[in-house]
Amino acid sequence: MRYFMFVAVDPEAEPYDREQDTIGAWGEEMTARGVSIDGDRLRPATDATTVRIRGGELLVTDGPFTESKEWIAGFDILECRDLDEAIEVASKHPMARFGRLELRPFWPLELDGDGHPIDSTDPE
């Protein structure tokens, strides 16, 4: 099962300690195990651009979608047997201590015969 792991900063987490940041070792282990599909850091929320269409008008604004002390700092795409393995993988990521990780299973888009999304709220 494929999971998207949001890597977020969290002001309530342990203070960042460069000496204990084991992201290189984590990446090597997860690549060797075949669970790490892709991942990268993201620029700070101040570098974000929000794009919307409202009333047929394109609205582009600098900054994140929401104001928050927490922001997405990176992501990883994981291929795991199940949620238990995804949790185990996430628990080894240094941002489990210095930030916050959110795991979300992929929900493949299914289209009907006309190419429109099938309206289903049940990802199973």
Helices and strands as residue ranges (DSSP letters): E 2-9, G 18-20, H 23-33, E 36-41, G 45-47, E 49-54, E 57-62, E 72-79, H 83-91, H 95-98, E 99-105
